[in-house]
């Protein structure tokens, strides 16, 4: 039985949304210092990289999604599930005086792009644990570079 392409796309979109919701629910930022929003943003980025090591997240959210949904729809889903969190983290860090004032919307898009590329790199790495450590160090340095 051949399944029509729109049905596959809708099914994958539903799977991606469900996978993104499950991944969001697995974020644990409890115990982090609420007075350190930049630290929370760095920790959340690290947790995203950790989640990106999960085979379901890799397959649905990072690899198959773009191929089946098309880049536009896939990118929109990433913006829907990740961009708001990054914007909120940047706004809190700016308000706390930890990050110098900057255009939040543009910076958040750039950080989302860096996170997604780092996660995609993990899917292709021969040594994923080592790649995760390198990506975490690079993202931490990138975020620390925003410090006021």
Buried (B, 14 or more C-beta within 10 A) or exposed (E): EEEEEEEEBEEBBEBBBEBBEBBEEEBEEEEBEEEBBBBBBBBBBBBBBBBBBBEEBBBBBBBBBBEBBEEEBBBEBBBEBBBEBBBBBBBBBBEBEBBEEEEBEEBBBEBBEBBBEBBBBBBEBEEBEEBBEBBBEEBBEBBEEBEE
